[in-house]
Amino acid sequence: MAAAIKAKLPDTHHCICLFHMNQNFIKQLKGKLHDEFTSCHQLFIKTRNSSCVEDFERRWQRLITNYPAAKSYLQNKLYPIRFSWAYCYTQTRFTAGTTTTQRAESENNTIKLEGLHTASLVYLTQQIHMRLEKERQYAEFEDQKTRNIMTSIPHIDEKFFGSIIQILKEFLTPNILIIAKKEISESILYEAIQISLNLNLDTLVS
């Protein structure tokens, strides 16, 4: 990844996913440090989040001094690439608040891109557009829920419950239909929790 970014996007600052970095930290050092791992990990997080280089270097020296069993991994693997993960170096880079790749991986899973490396660019574009459209519809729906639906959003019942309204029109009088449509519109603001009713019919008294 780093080599590809350097070759194709030379002006881009490569930042490491902090989630995967933390997972590797645990994998590499938990077995070596045993009871000291928790305190070492806490100091490492504090070091990583240092807001200035001086604090970072001071805490780093304390880290490798207090935990010699971790020194090799810290010095050889993490310190040379500190510009990609230490906050004192990355805080001036625009990342839109992103510190991990979890959101991208979650989106890949949502739009079912995992394993579709042979898919055409057209198909990929279609899937992304479908995802964006769903997000737009959801955002619009959430926005509408927070408004006064009876005054600000007329005909919301027709928009979301059009097929049901058509059936009601066949059986209800105009006045009753108005009441039904009003209740349907108000149902947009309901918050429901789905529960499971595991009833033992043998225990019911007839």
ROZAKOL-312488 format. One record per atom (N, C-alpha, C): residue number from 1; x, y, z; chain; residue in one letter; atom name. Coordinates in Angstrom, 3 decimals. Atoms other than C-alpha are relative to their C-alpha. Example, Ala and Ser with C-alpha at 12.3 -4.5 7.8 and 13.67 -1.06 7.14 Angstrom:
REM ROZAKOL-312488
  seq         X         Y         Z  mol  type  atom
    1     0.890    -1.190     0.000    A     a     N
    1    12.300    -4.500     7.800    A     a    CA
    1     0.900     1.200     0.000    A     a     C
    2    -0.820    -1.190    -0.060    A     s     N
    2    13.670    -1.060     7.140    A     s    CA
    2    -0.770     1.090     0.730    A     s     C
END
This chain:
REM ROZAKOL-312488
  seq         X         Y         Z  mol  type  atom
    1     0.823    -1.199     0.000    A     m     N
    1     0.000     0.000     0.000    A     m    CA
    1     0.864     1.257     0.000    A     m     C
    2    -0.867    -1.174    -0.095    A     a     N
    2     2.708     2.480     1.007    A     a    CA
    2     0.770     0.226    -1.297    A     a     C
    3    -0.759    -0.110     1.247    A     a     N
    3     4.727     1.728    -2.136    A     a    CA
    3    -0.888     0.491    -1.135    A     a     C
    4     0.931    -0.414     1.051    A     a     N
    4     1.667     2.145    -4.372    A     a    CA
    4    -0.357     1.472     0.138    A     a     C
    5     0.330    -1.409    -0.236    A     i     N
    5     0.756     5.472    -2.765    A     i    CA
    5     1.170     0.893    -0.387    A     i     C
    6    -1.185    -0.794     0.327    A     k     N
    6     4.314     6.733    -3.112    A     k    CA
    6     0.208     0.105    -1.501    A     k     C
    7    -0.204     0.021     1.448    A     a     N
    7     4.403     5.737    -6.784    A     a    CA
    7    -1.084     0.761    -0.750    A     a     C
    8     1.120    -0.581     0.738    A     k     N
    8     0.945     6.908    -7.874    A     k    CA
    8    -0.469     1.340     0.561    A     k     C
    9     0.448    -1.247    -0.634    A     l     N
    9     0.200     9.695    -5.381    A     l    CA
    9     1.135     0.561     0.851    A     l     C
   10    -1.200    -0.419    -0.731    A     p     N
   10     3.594    11.133    -4.439    A     p    CA
   10    -0.218     1.169     0.954    A     p     C
   11     0.258    -1.145    -0.871    A     d     N
   11     2.086    14.256    -2.855    A     d    CA
   11    -0.944    -0.343     1.155    A     d     C
   12     0.929     0.432    -1.042    A     t     N
   12    -0.206    12.229    -0.584    A     t    CA
   12     0.763    -0.557     1.192    A     t     C
   13    -0.631     0.503    -1.223    A     h     N
   13     0.768    11.574     3.025    A     h    CA
   13    -0.698    -1.285     0.424    A     h     C
   14     0.572     1.304    -0.345    A     h     N
   14     0.236     7.912     3.854    A     h    CA
   14    -0.178    -0.120     1.511    A     h     C
   15     0.287     0.224    -1.415    A     c     N
   15    -1.473     7.306     7.210    A     c    CA
   15    -0.423    -1.450     0.210    A     c     C
   16     0.285     1.400    -0.304    A     i     N
   16    -1.741     3.892     8.814    A     i    CA
   16    -1.322    -0.121     0.746    A     i     C
   17     1.241     0.292    -0.716    A     c     N
   17    -5.036     2.416     9.988    A     c    CA
   17     0.340    -0.315     1.459    A     c     C
   18    -0.336     0.178    -1.405    A     l     N
   18    -4.863     2.741    13.780    A     l    CA
   18    -0.609    -1.271     0.587    A     l     C
   19     0.618     1.233    -0.499    A     f     N
   19    -7.211    -0.188    14.321    A     f    CA
   19     0.898    -1.203    -0.281    A     f     C
   20    -0.858     1.132     0.357    A     h     N
   20    -5.006    -2.650    12.438    A     h    CA
   20     1.369     0.105     0.673    A     h     C
   21    -1.265    -0.193    -0.700    A     m     N
   21    -1.904    -1.134    13.987    A     m    CA
   21    -0.117    -0.488     1.441    A     m     C
   22     0.223     0.434    -1.377    A     n     N
   22    -3.352    -1.740    17.439    A     n    CA
   22    -0.113    -1.522     0.088    A     n     C
   23     0.115     1.455     0.025    A     q     N
   23    -4.247    -5.315    16.522    A     q    CA
   23     1.371    -0.659    -0.131    A     q     C
   24    -1.356     0.535     0.162    A     n     N
   24    -0.670    -5.939    15.387    A     n    CA
   24     0.827     0.183     1.270    A     n     C
   25    -0.705    -0.273    -1.256    A     f     N
   25     0.662    -4.349    18.580    A     f    CA
   25    -0.324    -1.090     1.026    A     f     C
   26     0.437     1.041    -0.939    A     i     N
   26    -1.382    -6.790    20.657    A     i    CA
   26     0.580    -1.358    -0.387    A     i     C
   27    -0.477     1.298     0.492    A     k     N
   27    -0.393    -9.749    18.496    A     k    CA
   27     1.495    -0.181     0.244    A     k     C
   28    -1.455     0.108    -0.092    A     q     N
   28     3.330    -8.975    18.616    A     q    CA
   28     0.523     0.036     1.434    A     q     C
   29    -0.589    -0.260    -1.316    A     l     N
   29     3.746    -7.950    22.260    A     l    CA
   29    -0.712    -0.624     1.197    A     l     C
   30     0.721     0.522    -1.168    A     k     N
   30     1.069    -9.483    24.473    A     k    CA
   30     0.666    -1.247     0.561    A     k     C
   31    -0.666     1.222    -0.457    A     g     N
   31     2.844   -12.831    24.613    A     g    CA
   31     1.368     0.256     0.607    A     g     C
   32    -1.339    -0.303    -0.504    A     k     N
   32     6.228   -11.223    25.287    A     k    CA
   32    -0.036     0.736     1.333    A     k     C
   33     0.032    -0.853    -1.188    A     l     N
   33     5.164    -8.780    27.984    A     l    CA
   33    -0.790    -0.596     1.165    A     l     C
   34     0.798     0.658    -1.040    A     h     N
   34     2.654   -10.927    29.883    A     h    CA
   34    -0.701     1.039     0.895    A     h     C
   35     0.688    -0.895    -0.941    A     d     N
   35     1.598    -8.971    33.018    A     d    CA
   35     0.303     1.474    -0.260    A     d     C
   36    -0.367    -1.392     0.270    A     e     N
   36     3.341    -5.821    31.780    A     e    CA
   36    -0.700     0.556    -1.234    A     e     C
   37     0.563    -0.432     1.277    A     f     N
   37     1.360    -5.688    28.562    A     f    CA
   37    -0.978     1.161     0.151    A     f     C
   38     1.033    -1.032    -0.145    A     t     N
   38    -1.555    -3.567    29.823    A     t    CA
   38     0.615     1.374     0.224    A     t     C
   39    -0.634    -1.297    -0.273    A     s     N
   39     0.660    -0.804    31.232    A     s    CA
   39     0.803     0.487    -1.201    A     s     C
   40    -0.749    -0.368     1.205    A     c     N
   40     2.853    -0.880    28.121    A     c    CA
   40    -0.944     0.517    -1.081    A     c     C
   41     0.978    -0.400     1.011    A     h     N
   41    -0.175    -0.646    25.862    A     h    CA
   41    -0.569     1.381     0.312    A     h     C
   42     0.528    -1.303    -0.403    A     q     N
   42    -1.566     2.295    27.836    A     q    CA
   42     1.004     1.114    -0.272    A     q     C
   43    -1.036    -1.004     0.260    A     l     N
   43     1.741     4.162    27.607    A     l    CA
   43     0.192     0.199    -1.493    A     l     C
   44    -0.132    -0.129     1.454    A     f     N
   44     1.951     3.425    23.894    A     f    CA
   44    -1.123     0.865    -0.579    A     f     C
   45     1.132    -0.811     0.464    A     i     N
   45    -1.537     4.879    23.303    A     i    CA
   45     0.223     1.463     0.353    A     i     C
   46    -0.278    -1.372    -0.428    A     k     N
   46    -0.562     7.952    25.304    A     k    CA
   46     1.102     0.615    -0.852    A     k     C
   47    -1.096    -0.471     0.857    A     t     N
   47     2.640     8.248    23.279    A     t    CA
   47    -0.509     0.305    -1.400    A     t     C
   48     0.557    -0.181     1.346    A     r     N
   48     0.788     7.835    19.997    A     r    CA
   48    -0.842     1.266    -0.100    A     r     C
   49     0.897    -1.157     0.015    A     n     N
   49    -1.659    10.599    20.947    A     n    CA
   49     0.665     1.299     0.421    A     n     C
   50    -0.714    -1.228    -0.382    A     s     N
   50     1.029    13.118    21.920    A     s    CA
   50    -0.222     1.080    -1.044    A     s     C
   51     0.316    -1.087     0.932    A     s     N
   51     0.228    16.504    20.407    A     s    CA
   51     1.228     0.742    -0.509    A     s     C
   52    -1.221    -0.647     0.498    A     c     N
   52     3.836    17.655    19.994    A     c    CA
   52     1.127    -1.026    -0.054    A     c     C
   53    -1.094     0.950     0.232    A     v     N
   53     7.026    15.934    18.860    A     v    CA
   53     0.821    -0.215     1.266    A     v     C
   54    -0.803     0.113    -1.216    A     e     N
   54     8.869    16.681    22.111    A     e    CA
   54    -0.612    -0.986     0.987    A     e     C
   55     0.681     0.932    -0.908    A     d     N
   55     6.253    14.877    24.205    A     d    CA
   55     0.052    -1.424    -0.544    A     d     C
   56    -0.050     1.323     0.620    A     f     N
   56     6.187    12.016    21.738    A     f    CA
   56     1.347    -0.655     0.238    A     f     C
   57    -1.343     0.567    -0.142    A     e     N
   57     9.965    11.504    21.861    A     e    CA
   57     0.305    -0.338     1.459    A     e     C
   58    -0.244     0.254    -1.424    A     r     N
   58    10.081    11.781    25.651    A     r    CA
   58    -0.723    -1.267     0.461    A     r     C
   59     0.769     1.186    -0.383    A     r     N
   59     7.330     9.204    26.103    A     r    CA
   59     0.511    -1.252    -0.706    A     r     C
   60    -0.527     1.151     0.741    A     w     N
   60     8.849     6.973    23.440    A     w    CA
   60     1.239    -0.565     0.695    A     w     C
   61    -1.193     0.451    -0.711    A     q     N
   61    12.154     6.832    25.293    A     q    CA
   61    -0.375    -0.731     1.282    A     q     C
   62     0.472     0.665    -1.208    A     r     N
   62    10.288     5.938    28.459    A     r    CA
   62    -0.575    -1.376    -0.330    A     r     C
   63     0.631     1.242     0.443    A     l     N
   63     8.426     3.232    26.549    A     l    CA
   63     1.044    -1.088    -0.244    A     l     C
   64    -1.003     1.021     0.334    A     i     N
   64    11.507     1.447    25.220    A     i    CA
   64     0.931    -0.289     1.181    A     i     C
   65    -0.820     0.230    -1.195    A     t     N
   65    13.341     1.873    28.543    A     t    CA
   65    -0.721    -0.886     1.006    A     t     C
   66     0.776     0.744    -1.001    A     n     N
   66    10.572     0.527    30.763    A     n    CA
   66    -0.394    -1.401    -0.468    A     n     C
   67     0.446     1.297     0.533    A     y     N
   67     9.688    -2.356    28.446    A     y    CA
   67     1.009    -0.511    -1.033    A     y     C
   68    -1.061     0.452     0.917    A     p     N
   68    12.907    -3.784    26.962    A     p    CA
   68    -0.416    -1.170    -0.894    A     p     C
   69     0.446     1.136     0.813    A     a     N
   69    11.109    -6.907    25.735    A     a    CA
   69    -0.738     0.457    -1.253    A     a     C
   70     0.740    -0.536     1.143    A     a     N
   70     9.118    -4.688    23.381    A     a    CA
   70     0.866     0.897    -0.877    A     a     C
   71    -0.847    -0.986     0.676    A     k     N
   71    12.045    -2.552    22.262    A     k    CA
   71     0.259    -0.340    -1.462    A     k     C
   72    -0.324     0.391     1.372    A     s     N
   72    12.927    -4.531    19.149    A     s    CA
   72    -1.157     0.301    -0.950    A     s     C
   73     1.173    -0.240     0.855    A     y     N
   73     9.392    -4.383    17.734    A     y    CA
   73    -0.284     1.492    -0.129    A     y     C
   74     0.296    -1.432     0.011    A     l     N
   74     8.888    -0.752    18.705    A     l    CA
   74     0.999     0.768    -0.860    A     l     C
   75    -1.039    -0.750     0.701    A     q     N
   75    12.203     0.475    17.327    A     q    CA
   75     0.127    -0.381    -1.471    A     q     C
   76    -0.232     0.465     1.372    A     n     N
   76    12.424    -1.649    14.183    A     n    CA
   76    -1.232     0.074    -0.893    A     n     C
   77     1.222     0.048     0.799    A     k     N
   77     8.785    -1.783    13.080    A     k    CA
   77    -0.812     1.292     0.046    A     k     C
   78     0.910    -1.139    -0.142    A     l     N
   78     6.906     1.216    14.447    A     l    CA
   78     0.682     1.370    -0.090    A     l     C
   79    -0.638    -1.320    -0.030    A     y     N
   79     9.373     4.029    15.020    A     y    CA
   79     0.373     0.524    -1.389    A     y     C
   80    -0.357    -0.522     1.335    A     p     N
   80    10.630     4.239    11.393    A     p    CA
   80    -1.193     0.554    -0.784    A     p     C
   81     1.186    -0.475     0.733    A     i     N
   81     7.044     4.821    10.197    A     i    CA
   81    -0.879     0.876     0.892    A     i     C
   82     0.760    -0.818    -0.948    A     r     N
   82     5.997     7.125    13.066    A     r    CA
   82    -0.727     1.161    -0.666    A     r     C
   83     0.633    -1.123     0.705    A     f     N
   83     5.163     9.874    10.561    A     f    CA
   83    -1.376    -0.377    -0.542    A     f     C
   84     1.277     0.462     0.543    A     s     N
   84     2.231     7.740     9.419    A     s    CA
   84    -1.034    -0.340     1.068    A     s     C
   85     0.972     0.370    -1.035    A     w     N
   85     0.625     7.042    12.798    A     w    CA
   85     0.027     0.876     1.248    A     w     C
   86    -0.073    -0.845    -1.200    A     a     N
   86     1.828     9.412    15.543    A     a    CA
   86    -0.783     1.295    -0.224    A     a     C
   87     0.887    -1.154     0.150    A     y     N
   87    -0.681    12.199    16.116    A     y    CA
   87     0.767     1.302    -0.198    A     y     C
   88    -0.763    -1.247     0.139    A     c     N
   88     1.998    14.874    16.409    A     c    CA
   88     0.447     0.232    -1.438    A     c     C
   89    -0.381    -0.127     1.406    A     y     N
   89     2.880    14.166    12.767    A     y    CA
   89    -1.205     0.015    -0.938    A     y     C
   90     1.164     0.100     0.900    A     t     N
   90    -0.547    13.418    11.302    A     t    CA
   90    -1.046     1.080     0.240    A     t     C
   91     1.044    -0.963    -0.341    A     q     N
   91    -2.550    16.190    12.993    A     q    CA
   91    -0.107     1.155    -0.997    A     q     C
   92     0.036    -1.086     0.981    A     t     N
   92    -1.633    18.686    10.275    A     t    CA
   92    -0.427    -0.481    -1.384    A     t     C
   93     0.438     0.575     1.277    A     r     N
   93    -2.798    16.351     7.503    A     r    CA
   93    -1.516    -0.104    -0.031    A     r     C
   94     1.452     0.115     0.129    A     f     N
   94    -6.355    16.434     6.203    A     f    CA
   94    -0.388    -1.457    -0.185    A     f     C
   95     0.469     1.387     0.072    A     t     N
   95    -7.995    13.080     6.881    A     t    CA
   95    -1.512    -0.093     0.145    A     t     C
   96     1.454    -0.018    -0.215    A     a     N
   96   -11.645    14.150     7.360    A     a    CA
   96    -0.378    -0.771     1.258    A     a     C
   97     0.279     0.684    -1.253    A     g     N
   97   -11.398    12.675    10.845    A     g    CA
   97     0.136    -1.506    -0.059    A     g     C
   98    -0.120     1.445     0.164    A     t     N
   98   -10.666     9.200     9.504    A     t    CA
   98     1.349    -0.483     0.522    A     t     C
   99    -1.238     0.556    -0.546    A     t     N
   99    -8.119     7.203    11.492    A     t    CA
   99     0.114    -1.500    -0.233    A     t     C
  100    -0.026     1.432     0.286    A     t     N
  100    -9.056     3.652    10.473    A     t    CA
  100    -0.635    -0.253    -1.363    A     t     C
  101     0.606     0.383     1.283    A     t     N
  101   -10.137     1.795     7.334    A     t    CA
  101    -1.326    -0.722     0.197    A     t     C
  102     1.212     0.760    -0.296    A     q     N
  102   -13.184     0.309     9.058    A     q    CA
  102    -1.200     0.482    -0.803    A     q     C
  103     1.159    -0.508     0.733    A     r     N
  103   -15.648     2.629     7.348    A     r    CA
  103     0.030    -0.478    -1.451    A     r     C
  104    -0.116     0.455     1.389    A     a     N
  104   -14.311     1.746     3.900    A     a    CA
  104    -0.305    -1.488    -0.105    A     a     C
  105     0.255     1.440     0.022    A     e     N
  105   -14.372    -1.960     4.725    A     e    CA
  105    -1.477    -0.294     0.222    A     e     C
  106     1.432     0.175    -0.245    A     s     N
  106   -17.906    -1.636     6.068    A     s    CA
  106    -0.804     0.316    -1.247    A     s     C
  107     0.697    -0.364     1.233    A     e     N
  107   -19.020     0.119     2.890    A     e    CA
  107     0.198    -1.073    -1.069    A     e     C
  108    -0.258     1.068     0.970    A     n     N
  108   -17.354    -2.566     0.756    A     n    CA
  108    -0.911    -1.193     0.254    A     n     C
  109     0.868     1.121    -0.350    A     n     N
  109   -19.317    -5.193     2.634    A     n    CA
  109    -1.459     0.319    -0.297    A     n     C
  110     1.394    -0.406     0.209    A     t     N
  110   -22.553    -3.216     2.391    A     t    CA
  110    -0.390    -0.070    -1.467    A     t     C
  111     0.333     0.003     1.427    A     i     N
  111   -22.385    -2.830    -1.374    A     i    CA
  111     0.520    -1.254    -0.699    A     i     C
  112    -0.368     1.325     0.512    A     k     N
  112   -21.077    -6.383    -1.756    A     k    CA
  112     1.138     0.048    -1.017    A     k     C
  113    -1.135    -0.090     0.925    A     l     N
  113   -17.756    -5.480    -3.387    A     l    CA
  113     1.089    -1.017     0.328    A     l     C
  114    -1.031     0.948    -0.398    A     e     N
  114   -15.690    -8.013    -1.463    A     e    CA
  114     0.012    -1.198    -0.944    A     e     C
  115    -0.125     1.143     0.888    A     g     N
  115   -14.403   -10.639    -3.867    A     g    CA
  115    -0.397     0.279    -1.438    A     g     C
  116     0.436    -0.312     1.363    A     l     N
  116   -15.667    -8.809    -6.956    A     l    CA
  116     1.106     0.703    -0.779    A     l     C
  117    -1.121    -0.642     0.676    A     h     N
  117   -12.209    -7.944    -8.258    A     h    CA
  117    -0.063    -0.165    -1.511    A     h     C
  118     0.129     0.196     1.447    A     t     N
  118   -13.218    -9.239   -11.680    A     t    CA
  118    -1.194     0.754    -0.578    A     t     C
  119     1.182    -0.727     0.474    A     a     N
  119   -16.347    -7.062   -11.875    A     a    CA
  119     0.426     1.169    -0.883    A     a     C
  120    -0.301    -1.112     0.898    A     s     N
  120   -16.496    -4.415   -14.575    A     s    CA
  120    -0.134     1.325     0.728    A     s     C
  121     0.079    -1.335    -0.582    A     l     N
  121   -16.084    -0.739   -13.827    A     l    CA
  121    -1.433     0.523    -0.038    A     l     C
  122     1.406    -0.412     0.111    A     v     N
  122   -19.664    -0.194   -15.001    A     v    CA
  122    -0.804    -0.561     1.166    A     v     C
  123     0.732     0.629    -1.103    A     y     N
  123   -20.998    -2.677   -12.442    A     y    CA
  123     0.377     0.639     1.332    A     y     C
  124    -0.467    -0.647    -1.219    A     l     N
  124   -18.868    -1.131    -9.707    A     l    CA
  124    -0.661     1.361     0.179    A     l     C
  125     0.623    -1.324    -0.051    A     t     N
  125   -20.193     2.332   -10.555    A     t    CA
  125    -1.483    -0.102     0.332    A     t     C
  126     1.421     0.197    -0.274    A     q     N
  126   -23.773     1.068   -10.534    A     q    CA
  126    -0.245    -0.327     1.470    A     q     C
  127     0.160     0.380    -1.402    A     q     N
  127   -23.351    -0.501    -7.103    A     q    CA
  127     0.218     1.187     0.930    A     q     C
  128    -0.280    -1.176    -0.827    A     i     N
  128   -21.850     2.669    -5.662    A     i    CA
  128    -1.137     1.001    -0.096    A     i     C
  129     1.119    -0.925     0.171    A     h     N
  129   -24.633     4.806    -7.135    A     h    CA
  129    -1.238    -0.490     0.736    A     h     C
  130     1.136     0.557    -0.735    A     m     N
  130   -27.249     2.453    -5.680    A     m    CA
  130     0.157     0.241     1.495    A     m     C
  131    -0.267    -0.231    -1.420    A     r     N
  131   -25.607     2.757    -2.275    A     r    CA
  131    -0.220     1.464     0.358    A     r     C
  132     0.170    -1.428    -0.254    A     l     N
  132   -25.513     6.546    -2.490    A     l    CA
  132    -1.468     0.399    -0.036    A     l     C
  133     1.425    -0.299     0.092    A     e     N
  133   -29.169     6.641    -3.520    A     e    CA
  133    -0.729    -0.462     1.261    A     e     C
  134     0.608     0.482    -1.236    A     k     N
  134   -30.147     4.532    -0.513    A     k    CA
  134     0.340     0.920     1.169    A     k     C
  135    -0.403    -0.926    -1.052    A     e     N
  135   -28.170     6.846     1.741    A     e    CA
  135    -0.774     1.308    -0.105    A     e     C
  136     0.752    -1.240     0.200    A     r     N
  136   -29.904     9.868     0.197    A     r    CA
  136    -1.433    -0.160     0.468    A     r     C
  137     1.375     0.247    -0.409    A     q     N
  137   -33.328     8.333     0.725    A     q    CA
  137    -0.121    -0.103     1.516    A     q     C
  138     0.036     0.137    -1.457    A     y     N
  138   -32.515     7.437     4.313    A     y    CA
  138     0.173     1.356     0.678    A     y     C
  139    -0.219    -1.327    -0.572    A     a     N
  139   -31.192    10.926     5.050    A     a    CA
  139    -1.243     0.870    -0.154    A     a     C
  140     1.228    -0.757     0.241    A     e     N
  140   -34.319    12.445     3.508    A     e    CA
  140    -1.103    -0.453     0.950    A     e     C
  141     1.008     0.546    -0.900    A     f     N
  141   -36.532    10.138     5.546    A     f    CA
  141     0.232     0.471     1.433    A     f     C
  142    -0.320    -0.447    -1.352    A     e     N
  142   -34.717    11.016     8.789    A     e    CA
  142    -0.283     1.485     0.161    A     e     C
  143     0.265    -1.434    -0.053    A     d     N
  143   -34.986    14.700     7.959    A     d    CA
  143    -1.494     0.269     0.095    A     d     C
  144     1.444    -0.184    -0.014    A     q     N
  144   -38.699    14.404     7.322    A     q    CA
  144    -0.609    -0.401     1.335    A     q     C
  145     0.537     0.451    -1.281    A     k     N
  145   -39.263    12.559    10.583    A     k    CA
  145     0.073     1.084     1.061    A     k     C
  146    -0.197    -1.011    -1.029    A     t     N
  146   -37.982    15.526    12.559    A     t    CA
  146    -0.835     1.250    -0.230    A     t     C
  147     0.824    -1.168     0.288    A     r     N
  147   -40.319    18.016    10.940    A     r    CA
  147    -1.428    -0.206     0.483    A     r     C
  148     1.429     0.095    -0.281    A     n     N
  148   -43.942    18.768    11.622    A     n    CA
  148    -0.662    -0.571    -1.240    A     n     C
  149     0.443     0.654     1.225    A     i     N
  149   -45.300    16.258     9.169    A     i    CA
  149    -1.377     0.452    -0.445    A     i     C
  150     1.355    -0.375     0.371    A     m     N
  150   -48.843    17.595     9.258    A     m    CA
  150    -0.047     1.329    -0.743    A     m     C
  151     0.007    -1.309     0.647    A     t     N
  151   -47.857    21.067     8.070    A     t    CA
  151     1.117     0.156    -1.014    A     t     C
  152    -1.161    -0.215     0.869    A     s     N
  152   -44.426    20.838     6.476    A     s    CA
  152     0.073    -0.980    -1.156    A     s     C
  153    -0.132     1.019     1.031    A     i     N
  153   -44.799    17.646     4.468    A     i    CA
  153    -1.374    -0.555    -0.353    A     i     C
  154     1.295     0.527     0.420    A     p     N
  154   -48.219    17.279     2.924    A     p    CA
  154     0.181    -1.213    -0.906    A     p     C
  155     0.028     1.193     0.855    A     h     N
  155   -49.055    13.982     1.211    A     h    CA
  155     1.118    -0.990     0.311    A     h     C
  156    -1.038     0.977    -0.334    A     i     N
  156   -46.333    12.086     3.068    A     i    CA
  156    -0.575    -1.407     0.051    A     i     C
  157     0.640     1.309    -0.022    A     d     N
  157   -48.866     9.284     3.469    A     d    CA
  157    -0.007    -0.630    -1.391    A     d     C
  158     0.002     0.503     1.378    A     e     N
  158   -49.107     8.977    -0.327    A     e    CA
  158     1.399    -0.441    -0.427    A     e     C
  159    -1.370     0.289     0.425    A     k     N
  159   -45.318     8.958    -0.690    A     k    CA
  159     0.484    -1.348     0.523    A     k     C
  160    -0.530     1.207    -0.616    A     f     N
  160   -44.594     6.119     1.716    A     f    CA
  160    -1.015    -1.143     0.086    A     f     C
  161     1.032     1.028    -0.165    A     f     N
  161   -47.920     4.276     1.906    A     f    CA
  161    -1.023     0.047    -1.128    A     f     C
  162     0.903    -0.167     1.138    A     g     N
  162   -49.369     4.821    -1.556    A     g    CA
  162    -0.865    -1.208    -0.285    A     g     C
  163     0.766     1.209     0.318    A     s     N
  163   -50.409     1.207    -2.128    A     s    CA
  163    -1.077    -0.269     1.044    A     s     C
  164     0.987     0.201    -1.066    A     i     N
  164   -52.163     1.032     1.240    A     i    CA
  164    -1.142     0.998    -0.128    A     i     C
  165     1.027    -1.038     0.160    A     i     N
  165   -53.982     4.316     0.636    A     i    CA
  165    -0.969    -0.375    -1.113    A     i     C
  166     0.866     0.389     1.113    A     q     N
  166   -55.298     2.990    -2.676    A     q    CA
  166    -1.018    -1.055     0.428    A     q     C
  167     0.928     1.025    -0.496    A     i     N
  167   -56.834    -0.013    -0.919    A     i    CA
  167    -1.048     0.621     0.922    A     i     C
  168     0.938    -0.643    -0.929    A     l     N
  168   -58.366     2.163     1.802    A     l    CA
  168    -1.059     0.810    -0.737    A     l     C
  169     0.944    -0.806     0.769    A     k     N
  169   -59.972     4.387    -0.822    A     k    CA
  169    -1.169    -0.832    -0.522    A     k     C
  170     1.056     0.864     0.527    A     e     N
  170   -61.964     1.409    -2.056    A     e    CA
  170    -1.059    -0.334     1.053    A     e     C
  171     0.898     0.489    -1.037    A     f     N
  171   -63.559     0.679     1.310    A     f    CA
  171    -0.446     1.062     1.007    A     f     C
  172     0.328    -1.003    -1.012    A     l     N
  172   -63.626     3.875     3.400    A     l    CA
  172    -0.731     1.193    -0.598    A     l     C
  173     0.662    -1.243     0.406    A     t     N
  173   -65.857     6.908     3.215    A     t    CA
  173     1.023     1.128     0.041    A     t     C
  174    -0.973    -1.102     0.033    A     p     N
  174   -64.118    10.238     2.526    A     p    CA
  174     0.414     0.493     1.381    A     p     C
  175    -0.337    -0.514    -1.333    A     n     N
  175   -64.325    11.422     6.150    A     n    CA
  175     0.867    -0.982     0.790    A     n     C
  176    -0.795     1.013    -0.699    A     i     N
  176   -63.008     8.146     7.560    A     i    CA
  176     1.381    -0.130    -0.637    A     i     C
  177    -1.284     0.076     0.695    A     l     N
  177   -60.273     8.105     4.913    A     l    CA
  177     0.936     1.110     0.462    A     l     C
  178    -0.813    -1.122    -0.485    A     i     N
  178   -59.077    11.523     6.074    A     i    CA
  178     0.614    -0.335     1.358    A     i     C
  179    -0.498     0.373    -1.327    A     i     N
  179   -58.784    10.228     9.642    A     i    CA
  179     1.099    -1.067    -0.111    A     i     C
  180    -0.978     1.073     0.182    A     a     N
  180   -56.942     7.103     8.475    A     a    CA
  180     1.321     0.539    -0.542    A     a     C
  181    -1.217    -0.572     0.578    A     k     N
  181   -54.478     9.127     6.375    A     k    CA
  181     0.754     0.832     1.027    A     k     C
  182    -0.635    -0.791    -1.058    A     k     N
  182   -53.828    11.436     9.329    A     k    CA
  182     0.779    -0.913     0.952    A     k     C
  183    -0.677     0.932    -0.904    A     e     N
  183   -52.995     8.478    11.569    A     e    CA
  183     1.202    -0.662    -0.678    A     e     C
  184    -1.126     0.580     0.738    A     i     N
  184   -50.798     6.960     8.869    A     i    CA
  184     1.171     0.975    -0.036    A     i     C
  185    -1.057    -1.013     0.032    A     s     N
  185   -48.858    10.224     8.556    A     s    CA
  185     0.686     0.119     1.355    A     s     C
  186    -0.578    -0.123    -1.338    A     e     N
  186   -48.387    10.434    12.315    A     e    CA
  186     0.844    -1.216     0.369    A     e     C
  187    -0.758     1.212    -0.325    A     s     N
  187   -47.050     6.878    12.377    A     s    CA
  187     1.468     0.112    -0.399    A     s     C
  188    -1.396    -0.218     0.392    A     i     N
  188   -43.865     8.170    10.723    A     i    CA
  188     0.849     0.327     1.219    A     i     C
  189    -0.742    -0.417    -1.185    A     l     N
  189   -42.877     9.541    14.123    A     l    CA
  189     0.072    -1.080     1.068    A     l     C
  190    -0.030     1.063    -0.998    A     y     N
  190   -43.426     6.274    15.969    A     y    CA
  190     1.381    -0.644     0.049    A     y     C
  191    -1.217     0.794    -0.166    A     e     N
  191   -40.436     4.413    17.352    A     e    CA
  191    -0.414    -1.333     0.597    A     e     C
  192     0.446     1.323    -0.430    A     a     N
  192   -41.091     0.694    17.642    A     a    CA
  192     1.188    -0.907     0.273    A     a     C
  193    -1.021     0.990    -0.330    A     i     N
  193   -39.036    -2.055    19.220    A     i    CA
  193    -0.591    -1.381    -0.226    A     i     C
  194     0.488     1.337     0.283    A     q     N
  194   -39.468    -5.567    17.887    A     q    CA
  194     0.386    -0.949     1.129    A     q     C
  195    -0.265     0.947    -1.068    A     i     N
  195   -39.800    -8.173    20.622    A     i    CA
  195    -0.481    -1.377    -0.419    A     i     C
  196     0.380     1.371     0.303    A     s     N
  196   -40.090   -11.926    20.522    A     s    CA
  196    -0.914    -0.524     1.098    A     s     C
  197     0.947     0.556    -0.958    A     l     N
  197   -43.115   -13.509    22.191    A     l    CA
  197     0.052    -1.520    -0.087    A     l     C
  198    -0.104     1.455    -0.035    A     n     N
  198   -42.258   -17.082    23.058    A     n    CA
  198    -1.051    -0.546     0.964    A     n     C
  199     1.104     0.446    -0.841    A     l     N
  199   -45.621   -18.249    24.358    A     l    CA
  199    -0.088    -1.519    -0.001    A     l     C
  200     0.222     1.441    -0.136    A     n     N
  200   -46.058   -21.759    25.669    A     n    CA
  200    -1.498    -0.240     0.049    A     n     C
  201     1.449     0.147     0.096    A     l     N
  201   -49.559   -22.616    24.520    A     l    CA
  201    -0.541    -1.006     1.004    A     l     C
  202     0.465     1.015    -0.946    A     d     N
  202   -49.730   -25.568    26.919    A     d    CA
  202    -0.319     0.590     1.368    A     d     C
  203     0.222    -0.601    -1.317    A     t     N
  203   -49.667   -23.193    29.887    A     t    CA
  203    -1.184     0.944     0.015    A     t     C
  204     1.132    -0.917     0.064    A     l     N
  204   -52.561   -21.066    28.662    A     l    CA
  204    -1.266    -0.690     0.481    A     l     C
  205     1.258     0.536    -0.515    A     v     N
  205   -55.835   -21.580    30.464    A     v    CA
  205    -1.115     0.366    -0.956    A     v     C
  206     1.083    -0.257     0.949    A     s     N
  206   -58.805   -21.920    28.120    A     s    CA
  206    -1.195     0.595     0.730    A     s     C
END
